């Protein structure tokens, strides 16, 4: 038996929609974005595609509940 010894990438997950503040318990098929800063990756889930689009227009206007703002380079 052989195993791939490549690098394992870890993601943090934000499950509170930054637009509505609602905690999401079901994440399957929910819209999301992956924010990357250096080697830090954060998956942010949203209640709707509209909320995701609003967030992407200006991420700094919407506070993330668990992880604060990510600096945008």
mmCIF file as gemmi writes it, N, C-alpha and C atoms, coordinates in Angstrom:
data_model
loop_
_atom_site.group_PDB
_atom_site.id
_atom_site.type_symbol
_atom_site.label_atom_id
_atom_site.label_alt_id
_atom_site.label_comp_id
_atom_site.label_asym_id
_atom_site.label_entity_id
_atom_site.label_seq_id
_atom_site.pdbx_PDB_ins_code
_atom_site.Cartn_x
_atom_site.Cartn_y
_atom_site.Cartn_z
_atom_site.occupancy
_atom_site.B_iso_or_equiv
_atom_site.pdbx_formal_charge
_atom_site.auth_seq_id
_atom_site.auth_asym_id
_atom_site.pdbx_PDB_model_num
ATOM 1 N N . UNK Axp A 1 ? 0.844 -1.174 0 1 0 ? 1 A 1
ATOM 2 C CA . UNK Axp A 1 ? 0 0 0 1 0 ? 1 A 1
ATOM 3 C C . UNK Axp A 1 ? 0.893 1.242 0 1 0 ? 1 A 1
ATOM 4 N N . UNK Axp A 2 ? 0.58 2.215 -0.852 1 0 ? 2 A 1
ATOM 5 C CA . UNK Axp A 2 ? 1.349 3.451 -0.922 1 0 ? 2 A 1
ATOM 6 C C . UNK Axp A 2 ? 0.468 4.631 -0.536 1 0 ? 2 A 1
ATOM 7 N N . UNK Axp A 3 ? 1.083 5.633 0.089 1 0 ? 3 A 1
ATOM 8 C CA . UNK Axp A 3 ? 0.38 6.842 0.491 1 0 ? 3 A 1
ATOM 9 C C . UNK Axp A 3 ? 1.026 8.037 -0.175 1 0 ? 3 A 1
ATOM 10 N N . UNK Axp A 4 ? 0.204 8.999 -0.574 1 0 ? 4 A 1
ATOM 11 C CA . UNK Axp A 4 ? 0.708 10.255 -1.101 1 0 ? 4 A 1
ATOM 12 C C . UNK Axp A 4 ? 1.213 11.078 0.075 1 0 ? 4 A 1
ATOM 13 N N . UNK Axp A 5 ? 2.436 11.507 0.026 1 0 ? 5 A 1
ATOM 14 C CA . UNK Axp A 5 ? 3.022 12.26 1.138 1 0 ? 5 A 1
ATOM 15 C C . UNK Axp A 5 ? 3.07 13.751 0.838 1 0 ? 5 A 1
ATOM 16 N N . UNK Axp A 6 ? 2.177 14.24 -0.021 1 0 ? 6 A 1
ATOM 17 C CA . UNK Axp A 6 ? 2.131 15.663 -0.359 1 0 ? 6 A 1
ATOM 18 C C . UNK Axp A 6 ? 1.719 16.511 0.829 1 0 ? 6 A 1
ATOM 19 N N . UNK Axp A 7 ? 1.737 17.797 0.624 1 0 ? 7 A 1
ATOM 20 C CA . UNK Axp A 7 ? 1.4 18.748 1.682 1 0 ? 7 A 1
ATOM 21 C C . UNK Axp A 7 ? -0.11 18.772 1.881 1 0 ? 7 A 1
ATOM 22 N N . UNK Axp A 8 ? -0.532 18.69 3.131 1 0 ? 8 A 1
ATOM 23 C CA . UNK Axp A 8 ? -1.939 18.761 3.491 1 0 ? 8 A 1
ATOM 24 C C . UNK Axp A 8 ? -2.309 20.216 3.743 1 0 ? 8 A 1
ATOM 25 N N . UNK Axp A 9 ? -3.275 20.734 3.012 1 0 ? 9 A 1
ATOM 26 C CA . UNK Axp A 9 ? -3.702 22.124 3.172 1 0 ? 9 A 1
ATOM 27 C C . UNK Axp A 9 ? -4.85 22.163 4.178 1 0 ? 9 A 1
ATOM 28 N N . UNK Axp A 10 ? -4.733 23.035 5.162 1 0 ? 10 A 1
ATOM 29 C CA . UNK Axp A 10 ? -5.766 23.181 6.179 1 0 ? 10 A 1
ATOM 30 C C . UNK Axp A 10 ? -6.581 24.431 5.899 1 0 ? 10 A 1
ATOM 31 N N . UNK Axp A 11 ? -7.868 24.354 6.111 1 0 ? 11 A 1
ATOM 32 C CA . UNK Axp A 11 ? -8.772 25.472 5.937 1 0 ? 11 A 1
ATOM 33 C C . UNK Axp A 11 ? -9.492 25.764 7.246 1 0 ? 11 A 1
ATOM 34 N N . UNK Axp A 12 ? -9.66 27.031 7.537 1 0 ? 12 A 1
ATOM 35 C CA . UNK Axp A 12 ? -10.555 27.427 8.618 1 0 ? 12 A 1
ATOM 36 C C . UNK Axp A 12 ? -11.921 27.65 7.969 1 0 ? 12 A 1
ATOM 37 N N . UNK Axp A 13 ? -12.989 27.514 8.736 1 0 ? 13 A 1
ATOM 38 C CA . UNK Axp A 13 ? -14.335 27.63 8.181 1 0 ? 13 A 1
ATOM 39 C C . UNK Axp A 13 ? -15.144 28.629 8.987 1 0 ? 13 A 1
ATOM 40 N N . UNK Axp A 14 ? -15.722 29.609 8.292 1 0 ? 14 A 1
ATOM 41 C CA . UNK Axp A 14 ? -16.647 30.584 8.891 1 0 ? 14 A 1
ATOM 42 C C . UNK Axp A 14 ? -18.058 30.149 8.512 1 0 ? 14 A 1
ATOM 43 N N . UNK Axp A 15 ? -18.859 29.773 9.506 1 0 ? 15 A 1
ATOM 44 C CA . UNK Axp A 15 ? -20.205 29.256 9.244 1 0 ? 15 A 1
ATOM 45 C C . UNK Axp A 15 ? -21.298 30.269 9.579 1 0 ? 15 A 1
ATOM 46 N N . UNK Axp A 16 ? -20.912 31.497 9.906 1 0 ? 16 A 1
ATOM 47 C CA . UNK Axp A 16 ? -21.893 32.553 10.152 1 0 ? 16 A 1
ATOM 48 C C . UNK Axp A 16 ? -21.861 33.494 8.961 1 0 ? 16 A 1
ATOM 49 N N . UNK Axp A 17 ? -23.007 33.611 8.276 1 0 ? 17 A 1
ATOM 50 C CA . UNK Axp A 17 ? -23.098 34.481 7.106 1 0 ? 17 A 1
ATOM 51 C C . UNK Axp A 17 ? -22.759 35.906 7.527 1 0 ? 17 A 1
ATOM 52 N N . UNK Axp A 18 ? -21.709 36.523 6.955 1 0 ? 18 A 1
ATOM 53 C CA . UNK Axp A 18 ? -21.313 37.864 7.383 1 0 ? 18 A 1
ATOM 54 C C . UNK Axp A 18 ? -22.304 38.96 6.987 1 0 ? 18 A 1
ATOM 55 N N . UNK Axp A 19 ? -23.241 38.665 6.121 1 0 ? 19 A 1
ATOM 56 C CA . UNK Axp A 19 ? -24.252 39.644 5.73 1 0 ? 19 A 1
ATOM 57 C C . UNK Axp A 19 ? -25.403 39.661 6.728 1 0 ? 19 A 1
ATOM 58 N N . UNK Axp A 20 ? -25.91 38.481 7.088 1 0 ? 20 A 1
ATOM 59 C CA . UNK Axp A 20 ? -27.093 38.397 7.958 1 0 ? 20 A 1
ATOM 60 C C . UNK Axp A 20 ? -26.755 38.09 9.416 1 0 ? 20 A 1
ATOM 61 N N . UNK Axp A 21 ? -25.562 37.534 9.663 1 0 ? 21 A 1
ATOM 62 C CA . UNK Axp A 21 ? -25.207 37.126 11.015 1 0 ? 21 A 1
ATOM 63 C C . UNK Axp A 21 ? -25.827 35.804 11.422 1 0 ? 21 A 1
ATOM 64 N N . UNK Axp A 22 ? -26.481 35.121 10.493 1 0 ? 22 A 1
ATOM 65 C CA . UNK Axp A 22 ? -27.147 33.848 10.797 1 0 ? 22 A 1
ATOM 66 C C . UNK Axp A 22 ? -26.134 32.706 10.76 1 0 ? 22 A 1
ATOM 67 N N . UNK Axp A 23 ? -26.189 31.849 11.788 1 0 ? 23 A 1
ATOM 68 C CA . UNK Axp A 23 ? -25.342 30.663 11.86 1 0 ? 23 A 1
ATOM 69 C C . UNK Axp A 23 ? -25.915 29.591 10.939 1 0 ? 23 A 1
ATOM 70 N N . UNK Axp A 24 ? -25.064 29.046 10.082 1 0 ? 24 A 1
ATOM 71 C CA . UNK Axp A 24 ? -25.495 28.016 9.136 1 0 ? 24 A 1
ATOM 72 C C . UNK Axp A 24 ? -25.125 26.646 9.68 1 0 ? 24 A 1
ATOM 73 N N . UNK Axp A 25 ? -26.094 25.763 9.751 1 0 ? 25 A 1
ATOM 74 C CA . UNK Axp A 25 ? -25.84 24.423 10.26 1 0 ? 25 A 1
ATOM 75 C C . UNK Axp A 25 ? -25.724 23.403 9.137 1 0 ? 25 A 1
ATOM 76 N N . UNK Axp A 26 ? -26.27 23.712 7.975 1 0 ? 26 A 1
ATOM 77 C CA . UNK Axp A 26 ? -26.218 22.84 6.808 1 0 ? 26 A 1
ATOM 78 C C . UNK Axp A 26 ? -25.38 23.554 5.759 1 0 ? 26 A 1
ATOM 79 N N . UNK Axp A 27 ? -24.217 23.009 5.415 1 0 ? 27 A 1
ATOM 80 C CA . UNK Axp A 27 ? -23.301 23.677 4.499 1 0 ? 27 A 1
ATOM 81 C C . UNK Axp A 27 ? -23.295 23.092 3.089 1 0 ? 27 A 1
ATOM 82 N N . UNK Axp A 28 ? -23.861 21.901 2.919 1 0 ? 28 A 1
ATOM 83 C CA . UNK Axp A 28 ? -23.87 21.264 1.608 1 0 ? 28 A 1
ATOM 84 C C . UNK Axp A 28 ? -24.653 22.129 0.635 1 0 ? 28 A 1
ATOM 85 N N . UNK Axp A 29 ? -24.056 22.409 -0.509 1 0 ? 29 A 1
ATOM 86 C CA . UNK Axp A 29 ? -24.653 23.201 -1.592 1 0 ? 29 A 1
ATOM 87 C C . UNK Axp A 29 ? -24.853 24.677 -1.254 1 0 ? 29 A 1
ATOM 88 N N . UNK Axp A 30 ? -24.283 25.152 -0.148 1 0 ? 30 A 1
ATOM 89 C CA . UNK Axp A 30 ? -24.382 26.574 0.183 1 0 ? 30 A 1
ATOM 90 C C . UNK Axp A 30 ? -23.273 27.317 -0.556 1 0 ? 30 A 1
ATOM 91 N N . UNK Axp A 31 ? -23.544 28.559 -1.003 1 0 ? 31 A 1
ATOM 92 C CA . UNK Axp A 31 ? -22.489 29.329 -1.663 1 0 ? 31 A 1
ATOM 93 C C . UNK Axp A 31 ? -21.376 29.681 -0.674 1 0 ? 31 A 1
ATOM 94 N N . UNK Axp A 32 ? -20.162 29.799 -1.184 1 0 ? 32 A 1
ATOM 95 C CA . UNK Axp A 32 ? -19.013 30.103 -0.327 1 0 ? 32 A 1
ATOM 96 C C . UNK Axp A 32 ? -17.938 30.81 -1.14 1 0 ? 32 A 1
ATOM 97 N N . UNK Axp A 33 ? -16.983 31.375 -0.443 1 0 ? 33 A 1
ATOM 98 C CA . UNK Axp A 33 ? -15.753 31.882 -1.045 1 0 ? 33 A 1
ATOM 99 C C . UNK Axp A 33 ? -14.595 31.355 -0.217 1 0 ? 33 A 1
ATOM 100 N N . UNK Axp A 34 ? -13.442 31.262 -0.842 1 0 ? 34 A 1
ATOM 101 C CA . UNK Axp A 34 ? -12.226 30.884 -0.128 1 0 ? 34 A 1
ATOM 102 C C . UNK Axp A 34 ? -11.308 32.091 -0.161 1 0 ? 34 A 1
ATOM 103 N N . UNK Axp A 35 ? -11.029 32.628 1.01 1 0 ? 35 A 1
ATOM 104 C CA . UNK Axp A 35 ? -10.139 33.778 1.138 1 0 ? 35 A 1
ATOM 105 C C . UNK Axp A 35 ? -8.754 33.26 1.511 1 0 ? 35 A 1
ATOM 106 N N . UNK Axp A 36 ? -7.749 33.673 0.765 1 0 ? 36 A 1
ATOM 107 C CA . UNK Axp A 36 ? -6.375 33.235 1.012 1 0 ? 36 A 1
ATOM 108 C C . UNK Axp A 36 ? -5.503 34.437 1.324 1 0 ? 36 A 1
ATOM 109 N N . UNK Axp A 37 ? -4.812 34.372 2.452 1 0 ? 37 A 1
ATOM 110 C CA . UNK Axp A 37 ? -3.809 35.368 2.803 1 0 ? 37 A 1
ATOM 111 C C . UNK Axp A 37 ? -2.568 34.584 3.204 1 0 ? 37 A 1
ATOM 112 N N . UNK Axp A 38 ? -1.509 34.71 2.399 1 0 ? 38 A 1
ATOM 113 C CA . UNK Axp A 38 ? -0.297 33.926 2.583 1 0 ? 38 A 1
ATOM 114 C C . UNK Axp A 38 ? -0.664 32.445 2.605 1 0 ? 38 A 1
ATOM 115 N N . UNK Axp A 39 ? -0.342 31.717 3.665 1 0 ? 39 A 1
ATOM 116 C CA . UNK Axp A 39 ? -0.68 30.293 3.756 1 0 ? 39 A 1
ATOM 117 C C . UNK Axp A 39 ? -1.952 30.048 4.552 1 0 ? 39 A 1
ATOM 118 N N . UNK Axp A 40 ? -2.682 31.103 4.851 1 0 ? 40 A 1
ATOM 119 C CA . UNK Axp A 40 ? -3.897 31.011 5.65 1 0 ? 40 A 1
ATOM 120 C C . UNK Axp A 40 ? -5.11 31.022 4.727 1 0 ? 40 A 1
ATOM 121 N N . UNK Axp A 41 ? -5.926 29.969 4.765 1 0 ? 41 A 1
ATOM 122 C CA . UNK Axp A 41 ? -7.11 29.881 3.928 1 0 ? 41 A 1
ATOM 123 C C . UNK Axp A 41 ? -8.356 29.794 4.791 1 0 ? 41 A 1
ATOM 124 N N . UNK Axp A 42 ? -9.357 30.579 4.435 1 0 ? 42 A 1
ATOM 125 C CA . UNK Axp A 42 ? -10.609 30.619 5.17 1 0 ? 42 A 1
ATOM 126 C C . UNK Axp A 42 ? -11.766 30.42 4.207 1 0 ? 42 A 1
ATOM 127 N N . UNK Axp A 43 ? -12.621 29.436 4.486 1 0 ? 43 A 1
ATOM 128 C CA . UNK Axp A 43 ? -13.825 29.204 3.695 1 0 ? 43 A 1
ATOM 129 C C . UNK Axp A 43 ? -14.96 29.933 4.405 1 0 ? 43 A 1
ATOM 130 N N . UNK Axp A 44 ? -15.64 30.832 3.68 1 0 ? 44 A 1
ATOM 131 C CA . UNK Axp A 44 ? -16.733 31.618 4.241 1 0 ? 44 A 1
ATOM 132 C C . UNK Axp A 44 ? -18.019 31.185 3.551 1 0 ? 44 A 1
ATOM 133 N N . UNK Axp A 45 ? -18.978 30.691 4.331 1 0 ? 45 A 1
ATOM 134 C CA . UNK Axp A 45 ? -20.257 30.232 3.78 1 0 ? 45 A 1
ATOM 135 C C . UNK Axp A 45 ? -21.328 31.32 3.894 1 0 ? 45 A 1
ATOM 136 N N . UNK Axp A 46 ? -22.285 31.276 2.959 1 0 ? 46 A 1
ATOM 137 C CA . UNK Axp A 46 ? -23.357 32.275 2.879 1 0 ? 46 A 1
ATOM 138 C C . UNK Axp A 46 ? -24.707 31.59 2.735 1 0 ? 46 A 1
ATOM 139 N N . UNK Axp A 47 ? -25.761 32.282 3.203 1 0 ? 47 A 1
ATOM 140 C CA . UNK Axp A 47 ? -27.13 31.775 3.063 1 0 ? 47 A 1
ATOM 141 C C . UNK Axp A 47 ? -27.589 31.766 1.613 1 0 ? 47 A 1
ATOM 142 N N . UNK Axp A 48 ? -27.079 32.704 0.815 1 0 ? 48 A 1
ATOM 143 C CA . UNK Axp A 48 ? -27.542 32.824 -0.569 1 0 ? 48 A 1
ATOM 144 C C . UNK Axp A 48 ? -26.42 33.366 -1.45 1 0 ? 48 A 1
ATOM 145 N N . UNK Axp A 49 ? -26.59 33.185 -2.749 1 0 ? 49 A 1
ATOM 146 C CA . UNK Axp A 49 ? -25.629 33.747 -3.695 1 0 ? 49 A 1
ATOM 147 C C . UNK Axp A 49 ? -25.659 35.268 -3.642 1 0 ? 49 A 1
ATOM 148 N N . UNK Axp A 50 ? -26.819 35.847 -3.387 1 0 ? 50 A 1
ATOM 149 C CA . UNK Axp A 50 ? -26.924 37.303 -3.266 1 0 ? 50 A 1
ATOM 150 C C . UNK Axp A 50 ? -26.035 37.806 -2.123 1 0 ? 50 A 1
ATOM 151 N N . UNK Axp A 51 ? -26.09 37.128 -0.978 1 0 ? 51 A 1
ATOM 152 C CA . UNK Axp A 51 ? -25.248 37.518 0.16 1 0 ? 51 A 1
ATOM 153 C C . UNK Axp A 51 ? -23.771 37.382 -0.181 1 0 ? 51 A 1
ATOM 154 N N . UNK Axp A 52 ? -23.421 36.297 -0.881 1 0 ? 52 A 1
ATOM 155 C CA . UNK Axp A 52 ? -22.025 36.11 -1.285 1 0 ? 52 A 1
ATOM 156 C C . UNK Axp A 52 ? -21.583 37.263 -2.194 1 0 ? 52 A 1
ATOM 157 N N . UNK Axp A 53 ? -22.436 37.636 -3.154 1 0 ? 53 A 1
ATOM 158 C CA . UNK Axp A 53 ? -22.098 38.717 -4.079 1 0 ? 53 A 1
ATOM 159 C C . UNK Axp A 53 ? -21.965 40.058 -3.352 1 0 ? 53 A 1
ATOM 160 N N . UNK Axp A 54 ? -22.848 40.309 -2.383 1 0 ? 54 A 1
ATOM 161 C CA . UNK Axp A 54 ? -22.741 41.538 -1.589 1 0 ? 54 A 1
ATOM 162 C C . UNK Axp A 54 ? -21.424 41.575 -0.826 1 0 ? 54 A 1
ATOM 163 N N . UNK Axp A 55 ? -21.041 40.453 -0.247 1 0 ? 55 A 1
ATOM 164 C CA . UNK Axp A 55 ? -19.779 40.368 0.481 1 0 ? 55 A 1
ATOM 165 C C . UNK Axp A 55 ? -18.599 40.635 -0.453 1 0 ? 55 A 1
ATOM 166 N N . UNK Axp A 56 ? -18.616 40.041 -1.631 1 0 ? 56 A 1
ATOM 167 C CA . UNK Axp A 56 ? -17.495 40.19 -2.562 1 0 ? 56 A 1
ATOM 168 C C . UNK Axp A 56 ? -17.347 41.612 -3.088 1 0 ? 56 A 1
ATOM 169 N N . UNK Axp A 57 ? -18.416 42.399 -3.085 1 0 ? 57 A 1
ATOM 170 C CA . UNK Axp A 57 ? -18.326 43.789 -3.528 1 0 ? 57 A 1
ATOM 171 C C . UNK Axp A 57 ? -17.397 44.595 -2.625 1 0 ? 57 A 1
ATOM 172 N N . UNK Axp A 58 ? -17.416 44.32 -1.322 1 0 ? 58 A 1
ATOM 173 C CA . UNK Axp A 58 ? -16.543 45.021 -0.377 1 0 ? 58 A 1
ATOM 174 C C . UNK Axp A 58 ? -16.44 44.214 0.917 1 0 ? 58 A 1
ATOM 175 N N . UNK Axp A 59 ? -15.537 43.232 0.959 1 0 ? 59 A 1
ATOM 176 C CA . UNK Axp A 59 ? -15.417 42.362 2.136 1 0 ? 59 A 1
ATOM 177 C C . UNK Axp A 59 ? -15.119 43.104 3.434 1 0 ? 59 A 1
ATOM 178 N N . UNK Axp A 60 ? -14.466 44.252 3.357 1 0 ? 60 A 1
ATOM 179 C CA . UNK Axp A 60 ? -14.095 44.966 4.582 1 0 ? 60 A 1
ATOM 180 C C . UNK Axp A 60 ? -15.304 45.568 5.298 1 0 ? 60 A 1
ATOM 181 N N . UNK Axp A 61 ? -16.447 45.659 4.646 1 0 ? 61 A 1
ATOM 182 C CA . UNK Axp A 61 ? -17.653 46.215 5.274 1 0 ? 61 A 1
ATOM 183 C C . UNK Axp A 61 ? -18.412 45.194 6.114 1 0 ? 61 A 1
ATOM 184 N N . UNK Axp A 62 ? -18.039 43.921 6.007 1 0 ? 62 A 1
ATOM 185 C CA . UNK Axp A 62 ? -18.809 42.856 6.662 1 0 ? 62 A 1
ATOM 186 C C . UNK Axp A 62 ? -17.907 42.076 7.606 1 0 ? 62 A 1
ATOM 187 N N . UNK Axp A 63 ? -18.217 42.17 8.878 1 0 ? 63 A 1
ATOM 188 C CA . UNK Axp A 63 ? -17.4 41.518 9.912 1 0 ? 63 A 1
ATOM 189 C C . UNK Axp A 63 ? -17.63 40.013 9.925 1 0 ? 63 A 1
ATOM 190 N N . UNK Axp A 64 ? -16.518 39.286 9.976 1 0 ? 64 A 1
ATOM 191 C CA . UNK Axp A 64 ? -16.586 37.839 10.144 1 0 ? 64 A 1
ATOM 192 C C . UNK Axp A 64 ? -16.66 37.552 11.637 1 0 ? 64 A 1
ATOM 193 N N . UNK Axp A 65 ? -17.569 36.705 12.051 1 0 ? 65 A 1
ATOM 194 C CA . UNK Axp A 65 ? -17.8 36.453 13.475 1 0 ? 65 A 1
ATOM 195 C C . UNK Axp A 65 ? -16.636 35.743 14.155 1 0 ? 65 A 1
ATOM 196 N N . UNK Axp A 66 ? -16.059 34.757 13.515 1 0 ? 66 A 1
ATOM 197 C CA . UNK Axp A 66 ? -15.023 33.952 14.158 1 0 ? 66 A 1
ATOM 198 C C . UNK Axp A 66 ? -13.61 34.426 13.89 1 0 ? 66 A 1
ATOM 199 N N . UNK Axp A 67 ? -13.36 35.055 12.748 1 0 ? 67 A 1
ATOM 200 C CA . UNK Axp A 67 ? -11.98 35.282 12.349 1 0 ? 67 A 1
ATOM 201 C C . UNK Axp A 67 ? -11.639 36.739 12.079 1 0 ? 67 A 1
ATOM 202 N N . UNK Axp A 68 ? -12.533 37.674 12.331 1 0 ? 68 A 1
ATOM 203 C CA . UNK Axp A 68 ? -12.228 39.084 12.074 1 0 ? 68 A 1
ATOM 204 C C . UNK Axp A 68 ? -12.018 39.319 10.594 1 0 ? 68 A 1
ATOM 205 N N . UNK Axp A 69 ? -11.505 40.473 10.26 1 0 ? 69 A 1
ATOM 206 C CA . UNK Axp A 69 ? -11.257 40.78 8.851 1 0 ? 69 A 1
ATOM 207 C C . UNK Axp A 69 ? -9.967 40.146 8.392 1 0 ? 69 A 1
ATOM 208 N N . UNK Axp A 70 ? -9.97 39.661 7.178 1 0 ? 70 A 1
ATOM 209 C CA . UNK Axp A 70 ? -8.733 39.235 6.55 1 0 ? 70 A 1
ATOM 210 C C . UNK Axp A 70 ? -8.207 40.405 5.763 1 0 ? 70 A 1
ATOM 211 N N . UNK Axp A 71 ? -6.919 40.664 5.856 1 0 ? 71 A 1
ATOM 212 C CA . UNK Axp A 71 ? -6.374 41.768 5.072 1 0 ? 71 A 1
ATOM 213 C C . UNK Axp A 71 ? -6.351 41.356 3.606 1 0 ? 71 A 1
ATOM 214 N N . UNK Axp A 72 ? -6.792 42.237 2.763 1 0 ? 72 A 1
ATOM 215 C CA . UNK Axp A 72 ? -6.817 41.983 1.329 1 0 ? 72 A 1
ATOM 216 C C . UNK Axp A 72 ? -5.564 42.564 0.706 1 0 ? 72 A 1
ATOM 217 N N . UNK Axp A 73 ? -4.723 41.728 0.116 1 0 ? 73 A 1
ATOM 218 C CA . UNK Axp A 73 ? -3.491 42.206 -0.52 1 0 ? 73 A 1
ATOM 219 C C . UNK Axp A 73 ? -3.747 42.535 -1.961 1 0 ? 73 A 1
